[in-house]
């Protein structure tokens, strides 16, 4: 039995079991989400009809606790969240009734409520709090449903602006892969990749970067995205009696193909594409099963010139993507300008002596 392919089978089965379990939990949760929306609607309608203020919420919470003491989840705070939840997804006929302008102008589709009803309450509260743009919110909701993200993982994905990075890699997939594999490959990769879980300091070597990524393999896999199964670091291949070592080798469970990752410190150089083309050819010949798709290469560098990268891939025959990686997210310029400089700190210390 080929251990590599058995390992990929095991990971695939485990992944499908976990996703199925998560989906079952989400489905059972939907009825409660609709109840919360309905209660939010009732409170909103009574406030509109009777002119009640927000004071009705603490009274309602107290009376519910007294008359139905076995109930959980109907605190003053949570009732307020139910009202906010309804106001985020109002029925079309209520969109112009004393709602905030951002909500009043929203063309709420019934499908939006059906989508978010598949998410746990905590996920919904996070989405409402962090994502105000409705298309972006729906994107994260759909991704959570498809990938079975926990609330913590969803929070990390939002924090890293995943919706702006997904599918943005420079690649030649449209030319080298048939549909729909080319679209799946493009959506499976991103640009840039954020490795803020590493503790590397400058200067560091490519080998040190490899070691750190594999040492934090769970976080690395989370950043790579759903479907990546780790095969090995410095994976050995022999071609014509010569030894070659792949920086990182993965198998993608959804695309059903090997993915070779080459780590490059500094700026992208055109010759990297030729080297990756060679690696993909070797993996296709030596490791690829007859039922596997073509091996995909991913070159990760710190910076790249997009035009140069596109030229480098133009006549390459293997499907290759080129993305940047960041060890930390850059601070916004307005925040940078508000931070004290070393001179400011030294002057402050001197003044306080």
KOLTIVO-353458 format. One record per residue: residue in three letters; z, x, y of N, C-alpha, C in turn; chain; residue number from 1. Coordinates in steps of 0.2 Angstrom, whole numbers. Each point is the difference from the previous one (the first is absolute). Layout:
<nodes>
Ala, Z, X, Y, Z, X, Y, Z, X, Y, A, NUM
...
</nodes>
This chain:
<nodes>
Unk, 0, 4, -6, 0, -4, 6, 0, 4, 6, A, 1
Unk, -5, -1, 5, 0, 4, 6, 6, -2, 5, A, 2
Unk, 4, 4, 1, 7, -1, 4, -2, -3, 7, A, 3
Unk, -5, 3, 3, -2, -2, 7, -2, -7, 0, A, 4
Unk, -4, -2, -4, -2, -7, 0, 5, -5, -2, A, 5
Unk, 5, 2, -5, 5, -4, -2, 5, -1, 6, A, 6
Unk, 1, 6, 4, 5, -1, 5, -3, -5, 6, A, 7
Unk, -7, 0, 1, -3, -4, 4, 1, -7, -2, A, 8
Unk, -1, -1, -7, 1, -7, -3, 7, -3, 1, A, 9
Unk, 5, 5, -1, 7, -2, 1, 2, -2, 7, A, 10
Unk, -3, 4, 5, 1, -1, 7, -3, -7, 2, A, 11
Unk, -6, -1, -3, -3, -6, 2, 4, -6, -3, A, 12
Unk, 2, 0, -6, 4, -6, -3, 6, -1, 4, A, 13
Unk, 4, 5, 2, 6, 0, 4, -1, -3, 7, A, 14
Unk, -6, 2, 3, -2, -3, 6, -1, -7, 0, A, 15
Unk, -4, -2, -5, -1, -7, -1, 6, -5, -1, A, 16
Unk, 4, 3, -4, 7, -4, -1, 4, -1, 6, A, 17
Unk, 0, 6, 4, 4, -1, 6, -3, -4, 5, A, 18
Unk, -7, 0, 1, -3, -5, 4, 0, -7, -2, A, 19
Unk, 0, -1, -6, 1, -7, -3, 7, -3, 1, A, 20
Unk, 5, 5, -1, 7, -2, 2, 1, -2, 7, A, 21
Unk, -3, 4, 4, 1, -1, 7, -4, -7, 2, A, 22
Unk, -6, -1, -2, -4, -6, 1, 4, -6, -2, A, 23
Unk, 3, 0, -6, 4, -5, -2, 6, -2, 4, A, 24
Unk, 3, 5, 3, 6, -1, 5, -2, -3, 6, A, 25
Unk, -6, 3, 3, -3, -3, 6, -2, -7, -1, A, 26
Unk, -3, -2, -6, -2, -7, -1, 6, -5, 0, A, 27
Unk, 6, 2, -3, 6, -4, 0, 3, 0, 6, A, 28
Unk, -1, 4, 5, 3, 0, 6, -4, -4, 5, A, 29
Unk, -6, -2, -1, -4, -4, 4, 3, -6, 3, A, 30
Unk, 3, -4, -5, 3, -6, 2, 5, 0, 5, A, 31
Unk, 4, 6, -1, 6, 1, 5, -3, 1, 7, A, 32
Unk, -6, 4, 0, -3, 2, 7, -3, -7, 3, A, 33
Unk, -3, -4, -4, -2, -6, 3, 6, -5, 3, A, 34
Unk, 5, 1, -4, 6, -4, 2, 3, 3, 7, A, 35
Unk, 0, 6, 1, 2, 3, 6, -4, -2, 6, A, 36
Unk, -7, 0, -2, -5, -2, 5, 1, -7, 2, A, 37
Unk, 2, -4, -5, 1, -8, 2, 6, -1, 4, A, 38
Unk, 5, 4, -2, 6, -1, 4, -1, 3, 7, A, 39
Unk, -4, 5, 1, -1, 2, 7, -4, -5, 4, A, 40
Unk, -5, -3, -4, -4, -6, 3, 5, -5, 2, A, 41
Unk, 5, -2, -4, 4, -6, 2, 4, 2, 6, A, 42
Unk, 3, 6, 0, 4, 2, 6, -4, 0, 6, A, 43
Unk, -6, 3, 0, -5, 0, 6, -2, -7, 2, A, 44
Unk, -1, -5, -4, -2, -6, 2, 6, -4, 3, A, 45
Unk, 6, 1, -3, 5, -4, 3, 2, 3, 7, A, 46
Unk, -1, 7, 1, 1, 3, 6, -5, -3, 5, A, 47
Unk, -6, -1, -2, -5, -3, 5, 1, -7, 1, A, 48
Unk, 2, -4, -5, 1, -7, 1, 6, -2, 4, A, 49
Unk, 6, 4, -2, 6, -2, 3, 2, 4, 6, A, 50
Unk, -4, 6, 1, 2, 4, 6, 6, 4, -2, A, 51
Unk, 1, 1, -7, 6, 5, -2, -1, 7, 2, A, 52
Unk, 5, 3, 2, 0, 7, 1, 1, 4, -7, A, 53
Unk, 0, 7, 1, 2, 4, -6, 7, -1, -3, A, 54
Unk, 4, -4, 4, 7, -1, -3, 0, -4, -6, A, 55
Unk, -5, -4, -1, -1, -4, -6, 1, 5, -7, A, 56
Unk, -3, 6, 1, 0, 4, -6, 7, 2, -3, A, 57
Unk, 4, 3, 4, 7, 1, -3, 4, -6, -2, A, 58
Unk, -1, -6, 3, 3, -6, -2, -3, -2, -7, A, 59
Unk, -6, 1, -1, -4, -2, -6, 3, 5, -6, A, 60
Unk, 0, 6, 2, 2, 5, -5, 7, -2, -3, A, 61
Unk, 5, -1, 5, 7, -2, -1, 0, -6, -5, A, 62
Unk, -3, -5, 2, 0, -7, -4, -3, 1, -7, A, 63
Unk, -5, 4, 0, -3, 1, -7, 5, 4, -4, A, 64
Unk, 3, 5, 2, 5, 4, -3, 6, -5, -3, A, 65
Unk, 2, -4, 5, 6, -5, -2, -2, -5, -5, A, 66
Unk, -7, -3, 0, -2, -5, -4, -3, 2, -7, A, 67
Unk, -3, 6, 1, -3, 3, -6, 2, 7, -1, A, 68
Unk, 6, 1, -2, 3, 7, 0, -3, 5, -5, A, 69
Unk, -3, -3, -5, -3, 4, -5, -7, 3, 2, A, 70
Unk, -2, -2, 6, -7, 2, 2, 1, 7, 4, A, 71
Unk, -5, 5, -1, 0, 6, 3, -6, 1, 4, A, 72
Unk, 0, 4, 5, -6, 1, 4, -1, -5, 6, A, 73
Unk, 5, -4, 2, -1, -4, 5, 5, 1, 6, A, 74
Unk, 1, 7, 1, 4, 2, 6, -3, -2, 6, A, 75
Unk, 3, 1, 6, -3, -1, 6, -6, 5, 1, A, 76
Unk, 1, 6, -2, -5, 5, 2, -6, -2, -5, A, 77
Unk, 1, -2, -6, -6, -2, -4, -4, -6, 2, A, 78
Unk, 4, -5, 3, -3, -6, 2, -4, 2, 6, A, 79
Unk, 2, 4, 4, -4, 2, 6, -6, 4, -2, A, 80
Unk, 0, 4, -6, -6, 3, -2, -5, -5, -3, A, 81
Unk, 3, -6, -3, -4, -5, -3, -4, -3, 6, A, 82
Unk, 3, -1, 6, -3, -3, 5, -6, 5, 3, A, 83
Unk, 2, 6, 0, -5, 5, 2, -6, 1, -5, A, 84
Unk, 2, -1, -6, -6, 0, -5, -5, -5, 1, A, 85
Unk, 3, -6, 1, -4, -6, 1, -5, 1, 7, A, 86
Unk, 3, 3, 5, -3, 1, 6, -6, 5, -1, A, 87
Unk, 1, 5, -5, -5, 5, -1, -6, -4, -4, A, 88
Unk, 1, -5, -4, -5, -3, -4, 0, -7, 1, A, 89
Unk, -1, -3, 7, 0, -7, 1, -6, -3, -3, A, 90
Unk, 1, -7, -1, -6, -4, -2, -5, 0, 6, A, 91
Unk, -6, -1, -1, -5, 0, 6, 2, -5, 5, A, 92
Unk, 2, -6, -2, 1, -5, 5, 6, 2, 4, A, 93
Unk, 5, 4, -2, 5, 2, 4, -1, 6, 5, A, 94
Unk, -6, 3, 0, -1, 7, 3, 1, 0, 7, A, 95
Unk, -1, -6, 3, 1, 0, 8, 7, -3, 2, A, 96
Unk, 4, -1, -4, 6, -4, 1, 6, 5, 2, A, 97
Unk, 1, 2, 6, 5, 4, 2, 1, 7, -4, A, 98
Unk, -5, 3, -2, 0, 6, -4, -1, 6, 5, A, 99
Unk, 2, 6, -2, -1, 6, 4, -8, 0, 0, A, 100
Unk, -2, 3, 6, -7, 1, 1, -4, 3, -6, A, 101
Unk, 3, 6, -3, -3, 3, -5, -1, -4, -6, A, 102
Unk, 5, -5, -1, -1, -4, -6, -4, -6, 1, A, 103
Unk, 0, -3, 7, -4, -5, 1, -7, 1, 0, A, 104
Unk, -2, 6, 1, -7, 2, 0, -3, 2, -7, A, 105
Unk, 5, 0, -5, -2, 2, -7, -3, -6, -4, A, 106
Unk, -6, 2, -2, -3, -5, -5, 3, 1, -7, A, 107
Unk, 6, -4, -1, 3, 1, -7, -4, -3, -5, A, 108
Unk, -2, 4, -5, -3, -3, -6, 5, -1, -5, A, 109
Unk, -1, -6, -4, 5, -2, -5, 1, 6, -5, A, 110
Unk, -6, 3, -1, 1, 6, -5, 5, 5, 2, A, 111
Unk, 1, 1, 6, 5, 5, 2, 7, -2, -3, A, 112
Unk, 2, -6, 1, 7, -2, -3, 0, 1, -7, A, 113
Unk, -6, -2, -4, 0, 1, -7, 0, 7, -2, A, 114
Unk, -2, 4, 4, 0, 8, -2, 7, 2, 1, A, 115
Unk, 3, -1, 6, 7, 2, 1, 5, -3, -4, A, 116
Unk, -1, -6, -3, 4, -4, -4, 1, 4, -7, A, 117
Unk, -5, 5, -1, 1, 4, -7, 4, 6, 1, A, 118
Unk, 3, 1, 6, 4, 5, 2, 7, -2, 0, A, 119
Unk, 5, 5, -2, 7, -2, 1, 2, -1, 7, A, 120
Unk, 5, -3, 2, 3, -2, 6, 1, 7, 5, A, 121
Unk, 2, 5, -3, 2, 6, 3, -7, 4, 2, A, 122
Unk, -5, -1, -4, -7, 3, 2, -2, -4, 6, A, 123
Unk, 0, -7, 0, -2, -4, 5, 3, 2, 7, A, 124
Unk, 7, 1, 0, 3, 2, 6, -2, 6, 2, A, 125
Unk, -1, 5, -4, -3, 7, 2, -6, -1, 3, A, 126
Unk, -5, -4, -3, -7, 0, 3, 0, -4, 7, A, 127
Unk, 5, -5, 1, 0, -3, 6, 3, 4, 5, A, 128
Unk, 5, 4, -1, 3, 5, 4, -5, 6, 2, A, 129
Unk, -3, 3, -5, -4, 6, 2, -7, -1, 1, A, 130
Unk, -3, -6, -2, -8, 0, 1, -1, -7, 4, A, 131
Unk, -2, 1, 6, -1, -6, 4, -8, -2, 0, A, 132
Unk, -4, 5, -2, -7, -2, 0, -1, -3, -7, A, 133
Unk, -3, -7, 0, 0, -4, -6, -5, 3, -5, A, 134
Unk, -6, 3, 1, -4, 3, -5, 3, 6, -3, A, 135
Unk, 3, 4, 4, 4, 6, -3, 6, -3, -5, A, 136
Unk, 3, -5, 2, 6, -2, -4, -3, -3, -6, A, 137
Unk, -5, -4, 0, -3, -3, -6, -3, 6, -5, A, 138
Unk, -2, 5, 3, -2, 6, -4, 6, 3, -4, A, 139
Unk, 5, 1, 3, 6, 3, -3, 3, -5, -5, A, 140
Unk, -1, -7, 1, 3, -5, -4, -4, 1, -7, A, 141
Unk, -7, 0, 1, -4, 0, -6, 1, 7, -4, A, 142
Unk, 0, 5, 4, 2, 6, -4, 6, 0, -4, A, 143
Unk, 5, -3, 3, 7, 0, -3, -1, -4, -6, A, 144
Unk, -4, -6, 0, -1, -4, -6, -3, 3, -5, A, 145
Unk, -6, 4, 2, -4, 3, -5, 4, 6, -4, A, 146
Unk, 4, 4, 4, 3, 6, -2, 7, -1, -2, A, 147
Unk, 3, -5, 1, 7, -1, -2, 5, 4, 4, A, 148
Unk, -2, 1, 7, 5, 4, 4, 7, -3, 1, A, 149
Unk, 5, 4, -1, 6, -2, 2, 1, 0, 8, A, 150
Unk, 5, -3, 2, 1, 0, 7, 0, 7, 4, A, 151
Unk, 4, 4, -4, 0, 7, 3, -7, 4, 0, A, 152
Unk, -4, -2, -5, -6, 3, 0, -5, -3, 5, A, 153
Unk, 1, -6, 1, -4, -4, 5, 2, 3, 7, A, 154
Unk, 6, 1, 1, 3, 3, 7, -4, 7, 1, A, 155
Unk, 0, 4, -5, -3, 7, 0, -7, -1, 2, A, 156
Unk, -4, -5, -3, -7, 0, 1, -1, -3, 7, A, 157
Unk, 4, -4, 2, -1, -2, 7, 1, 5, 5, A, 158
Unk, 6, 4, -1, 2, 6, 4, -6, 5, 0, A, 159
Unk, -3, 1, -5, -6, 5, 0, -6, -3, 2, A, 160
Unk, -1, -6, 2, -6, -3, 3, -5, 0, -6, A, 161
Unk, 1, -2, -6, -4, 1, -5, -7, -4, 1, A, 162
Unk, 1, -6, 3, -6, -4, 2, -5, 4, 4, A, 163
Unk, 2, 5, 4, -5, 3, 4, -3, 6, -4, A, 164
Unk, 3, 2, -5, -2, 6, -4, -4, -1, -6, A, 165
Unk, 1, -6, -3, -3, -2, -6, -7, 0, 0, A, 166
Unk, -4, 3, -4, -7, 0, -1, -4, 4, 6, A, 167
Unk, 4, 4, 3, -3, 4, 6, -2, 7, -1, A, 168
Unk, 0, 2, -7, -2, 7, -1, -7, 1, 1, A, 169
Unk, -2, 6, 2, -7, 2, 0, -3, 1, -7, A, 170
Unk, -5, -3, -2, -2, 0, -7, -7, -1, -1, A, 171
Unk, -3, 1, -6, -7, -2, -2, 0, -5, -6, A, 172
Unk, 5, -4, 0, 1, -5, -6, -6, -5, 0, A, 173
Unk, -2, -2, 6, -6, -5, 0, -6, 3, -3, A, 174
Unk, -1, 7, 0, -6, 3, -2, 1, 2, -8, A, 175
Unk, 6, 1, -2, 1, 3, -6, 3, -4, -5, A, 176
Unk, 2, -6, 2, 3, -5, -5, -3, -7, 1, A, 177
Unk, -1, -3, -6, -3, -7, 1, 6, -5, 2, A, 178
Unk, -3, -6, 3, 5, -5, 2, 2, -4, -7, A, 179
Unk, 7, -2, 0, 5, 0, 5, 4, 7, 0, A, 180
Unk, -1, 4, -5, 4, 6, 0, 0, 4, 6, A, 181
Unk, -5, 0, 4, 0, 4, 6, 5, -3, 5, A, 182
Unk, 0, -7, 1, 5, -3, 4, 7, 1, -2, A, 183
Unk, 1, 0, -7, 7, 1, -3, 2, 7, 2, A, 184
Unk, -4, 5, -1, 2, 7, 1, 1, 1, 8, A, 185
Unk, -4, -3, 4, 2, 0, 7, 6, -3, 2, A, 186
Unk, 2, -6, -3, 6, -3, 2, 6, 3, -3, A, 187
Unk, -1, 4, -6, 6, 4, -3, 2, 6, 4, A, 188
Unk, -4, 2, 4, 2, 7, 4, 1, -2, 7, A, 189
Unk, 3, 4, 4, 2, -1, 7, -1, 7, 4, A, 190
Unk, 1, -1, 6, 0, 6, 5, 3, -2, 6, A, 191
Unk, 6, 4, 2, 2, 5, -4, 6, -2, -5, A, 192
Unk, 2, 5, -4, 5, -1, -4, 6, 3, 3, A, 193
Unk, 6, -3, -1, 6, 2, 4, 5, 2, -5, A, 194
Unk, 2, 7, 0, 4, 3, -4, 7, 2, 3, A, 195
Unk, 3, -5, 4, 6, 1, 4, 6, 0, -5, A, 196
Unk, -1, 0, -6, 6, 1, -5, 1, 7, -2, A, 197
Unk, -5, 4, 2, 1, 7, -1, 4, 4, 5, A, 198
Unk, 3, 6, -2, 4, 4, 5, -3, 6, 1, A, 199
Unk, -7, 1, 0, -3, 6, 1, 0, 2, 7, A, 200
Unk, 1, 7, 1, 0, 2, 7, -6, 5, 1, A, 201
Unk, -3, 1, 6, -5, 5, 1, 3, 7, 0, A, 202
Unk, -4, 5, -3, -6, -1, -4, 1, -2, -7, A, 203
Unk, -4, -3, -3, 0, -2, -7, -6, 1, -4, A, 204
Unk, 0, 1, -6, -6, 2, -4, -3, -7, -3, A, 205
Unk, -6, 0, -3, -2, -6, -3, 3, -1, -7, A, 206
Unk, 2, 6, -3, 4, -1, -6, 7, -3, 1, A, 207
Unk, 3, 2, 6, 7, -3, 1, -1, -7, 2, A, 208
Unk, -6, -2, 3, -1, -7, 1, -1, -4, -7, A, 209
Unk, -3, 3, -4, -1, -3, -7, 7, -1, -3, A, 210
Unk, 4, 5, 0, 6, 0, -4, 4, -6, 3, A, 211
Unk, 1, 0, 7, 4, -5, 3, -3, -7, -1, A, 212
Unk, -6, -1, 0, -3, -7, -2, 2, -2, -7, A, 213
Unk, -1, 4, -5, 2, -2, -7, 8, 0, -1, A, 214
Unk, 3, 3, 4, 8, 0, 0, 2, -7, 2, A, 215
Unk, -4, -3, 5, 1, -7, 3, -5, -4, -3, A, 216
Unk, -1, 0, -6, -6, -3, -3, 0, -8, 1, A, 217
Unk, 6, -3, 0, 1, -7, 1, -3, -2, 7, A, 218
Unk, 3, 3, 5, -2, -1, 7, -7, 2, 1, A, 219
Unk, -3, 5, -4, -7, 2, 1, -4, -6, -3, A, 220
Unk, 2, -2, -6, -4, -6, -3, 0, -6, 5, A, 221
Unk, 5, -1, 3, 1, -6, 4, -5, 0, 6, A, 222
Unk, 0, 6, 3, -5, 2, 5, -7, -1, -2, A, 223
Unk, -2, 3, -6, -6, -1, -2, -3, -7, -1, A, 224
Unk, 5, -4, -3, -2, -7, 0, 0, -2, -8, A, 225
Unk, 0, -7, -1, 0, -3, -6, -5, 3, -5, A, 226
Unk, 1, 1, -6, -5, 2, -5, 0, 7, -2, A, 227
Unk, 3, 5, 4, -1, 7, -1, 5, 2, -5, A, 228
Unk, -2, 3, -6, 5, 3, -5, -1, 7, 0, A, 229
Unk, 5, 4, 0, 0, 7, 1, -1, 3, -7, A, 230
Unk, -5, 5, 0, -2, 3, -6, 3, 7, 0, A, 231
Unk, -1, 4, 5, 2, 7, 1, -1, 4, 6, A, 232
Unk, 4, 5, 1, -1, 5, 6, -3, 6, -3, A, 233
Unk, -5, 3, 3, -3, 6, -2, -3, -1, -7, A, 234
Unk, -3, -5, -1, -3, -2, -6, -6, 4, -2, A, 235
Unk, 1, 3, -6, -4, 6, -2, -7, -3, -3, A, 236
Unk, -5, 3, 2, -7, -2, -3, -3, 7, -2, A, 237
Unk, -4, 0, -5, -4, 6, -2, -7, -2, 0, A, 238
Unk, -4, 4, 5, -7, -2, 0, -4, 7, -1, A, 239
Unk, -4, 0, -5, -4, 7, -1, 5, 6, -1, A, 240
Unk, 5, -1, -3, 5, 5, -1, 4, 3, 6, A, 241
Unk, -1, -5, 5, 4, 2, 7, 6, -5, 0, A, 242
Unk, 5, 2, 3, 6, -5, 1, 0, -3, 7, A, 243
Unk, 1, -6, 0, 1, -4, 7, 6, -4, 0, A, 244
Unk, 3, -1, 5, 6, -4, 1, 0, -5, 6, A, 245
Unk, 0, -6, -2, 0, -6, 5, 7, 0, 3, A, 246
Unk, 0, -1, 6, 6, -1, 4, 4, -5, -3, A, 247
Unk, -3, -6, 0, 4, -6, -2, -6, -5, -4, A, 248
Unk, 2, -2, -6, -4, -5, -3, 3, -6, -2, A, 249
Unk, -3, -6, 2, 3, -7, -1, -5, -4, -4, A, 250
Unk, 2, -5, -3, -4, -5, -3, 1, -7, 3, A, 251
Unk, -5, -3, 3, 1, -6, 4, -1, -6, -5, A, 252
Unk, 5, -4, -1, 0, -5, -5, -4, -6, 2, A, 253
Unk, -2, -1, 6, -4, -6, 2, -7, 2, 0, A, 254
Unk, -2, 6, 3, -6, 2, 0, -3, 3, -7, A, 255
Unk, 5, 2, -4, -1, 2, -7, -4, 7, 1, A, 256
Unk, 3, 5, 3, -4, 6, 1, 5, 5, 2, A, 257
Unk, -1, 7, -1, 4, 5, 2, -1, 1, 8, A, 258
Unk, 5, 2, 3, 0, 2, 7, 3, 7, 1, A, 259
Unk, -5, 5, 2, 2, 7, 2, 2, 0, 7, A, 260
Unk, 6, 3, 1, 2, 1, 7, 1, 7, 2, A, 261
Unk, -4, 3, 5, 0, 7, 2, 4, 0, 7, A, 262
Unk, 5, 4, 0, 4, 0, 6, -2, 6, 4, A, 263
Unk, -1, -1, 6, -3, 6, 5, 5, 0, 6, A, 264
Unk, 3, 6, 1, 3, 1, 6, -5, 1, 6, A, 265
Unk, 2, -3, 6, -5, 1, 5, -6, -4, 1, A, 266
Unk, -5, 2, 3, -6, -4, 1, -5, -1, -6, A, 267
Unk, -3, -5, 0, -5, -1, -6, -6, 5, 2, A, 268
Unk, -2, 3, -6, -6, 4, 0, -6, -3, -5, A, 269
Unk, -6, 1, 2, -5, -3, -4, 0, 2, -7, A, 270
Unk, 1, 7, -1, 0, 2, -7, 5, -3, -5, A, 271
Unk, 5, -4, 3, 5, -3, -4, -4, -6, -4, A, 272
Unk, -5, -3, 3, -3, -5, -3, -4, 2, -7, A, 273
Unk, -3, 6, 1, -4, 3, -6, 5, 2, -6, A, 274
Unk, 6, 2, 2, 5, 2, -5, 3, -7, -3, A, 275
Unk, 1, -5, 4, 2, -6, -3, -6, -3, -5, A, 276
Unk, -6, 0, 2, -5, -2, -4, 0, 3, -7, A, 277
Unk, 1, 7, 0, 1, 3, -6, 5, -2, -4, A, 278
Unk, 6, -1, 3, 6, -3, -4, -1, -6, -3, A, 279
Unk, -3, -5, 4, -2, -7, -3, -5, 1, -6, A, 280
Unk, -5, 4, 1, -4, 1, -6, 3, 2, -6, A, 281
Unk, 5, 5, 1, 3, 3, -6, 5, -5, -3, A, 282
Unk, 3, -4, 4, 5, -6, -3, -5, -5, -3, A, 283
Unk, -5, -2, 3, -5, -4, -4, -2, 2, -7, A, 284
Unk, -1, 6, 0, -3, 3, -7, 6, 1, -5, A, 285
Unk, 6, 3, 3, 5, 2, -5, 5, -5, -1, A, 286
Unk, 2, -5, 5, 5, -5, -1, -2, -7, 0, A, 287
Unk, -5, -2, 3, -2, -7, 1, -2, -3, -7, A, 288
Unk, 3, -6, -1, -2, -4, -6, -6, -4, 2, A, 289
Unk, -3, -2, -6, -7, -3, 1, 1, -7, 4, A, 290
Unk, 6, -3, 0, 1, -6, 4, 3, 1, 7, A, 291
Unk, 1, 6, 2, 3, 2, 6, -6, -1, 5, A, 292
Unk, 2, -1, 7, -5, 1, 5, 0, 7, 2, A, 293
Unk, -5, 1, 5, -1, 7, 2, 6, 3, 4, A, 294
Unk, 2, 6, -2, 6, 3, 4, -1, 1, 7, A, 295
Unk, 5, -2, 4, 0, 0, 7, 4, 6, 3, A, 296
Unk, -2, 3, 5, 3, 6, 3, 3, -2, 7, A, 297
Unk, 6, 2, 1, 3, -1, 7, 3, 6, 2, A, 298
Unk, -3, 2, 6, 2, 7, 3, 5, -2, 6, A, 299
Unk, 6, 2, 0, 5, -1, 5, 1, 6, 4, A, 300
Unk, -2, 0, 6, 1, 6, 5, 4, -3, 6, A, 301
Unk, 2, 5, 4, 5, -2, 6, -5, -3, 5, A, 302
Unk, -6, 3, 1, -4, -3, 5, -7, 0, -2, A, 303
Unk, -4, -4, 3, -8, 0, -2, -4, -2, 6, A, 304
Unk, -6, 3, 0, -5, -3, 5, -4, -5, -4, A, 305
Unk, 0, -6, 2, -3, -6, -4, -7, 2, -1, A, 306
Unk, -4, 2, 6, -7, 1, -1, -1, 6, -5, A, 307
Unk, 4, 5, 0, -1, 6, -5, 1, -3, -7, A, 308
Unk, 5, -4, 0, 2, -3, -7, -6, -4, -3, A, 309
Unk, -3, -4, 5, -5, -4, -3, -6, 4, -2, A, 310
Unk, -2, 5, 4, -5, 5, -2, 1, 3, -6, A, 311
Unk, 6, 2, -2, 2, 4, -6, -1, -5, -6, A, 312
Unk, 1, -6, 1, -1, -5, -6, -7, -3, -1, A, 313
Unk, -4, 1, 5, -7, -3, 0, -4, 1, -6, A, 314
Unk, 0, 6, -3, -4, 1, -6, 4, 2, -6, A, 315
Unk, 6, -1, 0, 5, 1, -5, -1, -6, -5, A, 316
Unk, 0, 1, -7, -2, -5, -5, 6, -3, -3, A, 317
Unk, 6, 2, 1, 6, -3, -2, 4, -4, 5, A, 318
Unk, 3, -5, -2, 4, -4, 5, 6, 4, 3, A, 319
Unk, 0, 1, 6, 5, 4, 3, 2, -3, 7, A, 320
Unk, 7, 0, 1, 3, -2, 6, 3, 6, 3, A, 321
Unk, 1, -1, 7, 3, 6, 4, 5, -4, 5, A, 322
Unk, 6, 2, -1, 5, -3, 4, 5, 5, 3, A, 323
Unk, 3, -1, 5, 5, 4, 3, 7, -2, -3, A, 324
Unk, 5, 5, 1, 7, -2, -2, 4, 3, 6, A, 325
Unk, 6, -4, 1, 5, 2, 5, 7, 0, -4, A, 326
Unk, 3, 5, 3, 7, 1, -3, 5, -4, 4, A, 327
Unk, -2, -1, 6, 4, -5, 5, -4, -3, 4, A, 328
Unk, 2, -7, 2, -4, -3, 5, 1, 2, 7, A, 329
Unk, -6, 1, 3, 1, 2, 7, 3, -5, 5, A, 330
Unk, 4, 3, 4, 4, -5, 5, -5, -3, 5, A, 331
Unk, 0, -6, 2, -4, -3, 5, 1, 4, 7, A, 332
Unk, -5, 1, 4, 0, 4, 6, 6, -2, 5, A, 333
Unk, 1, -7, 0, 5, -3, 5, 7, 2, -2, A, 334
Unk, 1, 1, -7, 6, 2, -3, 1, 7, 1, A, 335
Unk, -5, 4, -1, 0, 7, 1, 3, 2, 7, A, 336
Unk, -3, -3, 5, 1, 1, 7, 7, -2, 2, A, 337
Unk, 4, -4, -4, 6, -2, 1, 6, 4, -3, A, 338
Unk, -3, 5, -5, 5, 4, -3, 1, 6, 4, A, 339
Unk, 7, 3, 0, 1, 6, 4, -3, 6, -3, A, 340
Unk, -2, 5, 4, -2, 6, -2, 6, 5, -2, A, 341
Unk, -2, 5, -3, 5, 5, -1, 4, 3, 7, A, 342
Unk, -5, 0, 5, 3, 2, 6, 5, -5, 3, A, 343
Unk, -2, -6, -1, 4, -6, 3, 7, 1, -4, A, 344
Unk, 0, 1, -6, 6, 0, -4, 4, 6, 2, A, 345
Unk, -3, 6, 1, 4, 6, 2, 3, -1, 7, A, 346
Unk, -4, -3, 5, 3, -1, 7, 5, -5, -1, A, 347
Unk, 0, -5, -4, 6, -5, -1, 6, 3, -2, A, 348
Unk, -1, 5, -5, 6, 3, -3, 3, 5, 5, A, 349
Unk, -4, 3, 4, 2, 5, 5, 4, -4, 6, A, 350
Unk, -3, -6, 2, 3, -4, 5, 7, -2, -2, A, 351
Unk, 1, -2, -7, 6, -3, -2, 6, 5, -2, A, 352
Unk, -2, 7, 1, 5, 5, -2, 5, 0, 5, A, 353
</nodes>
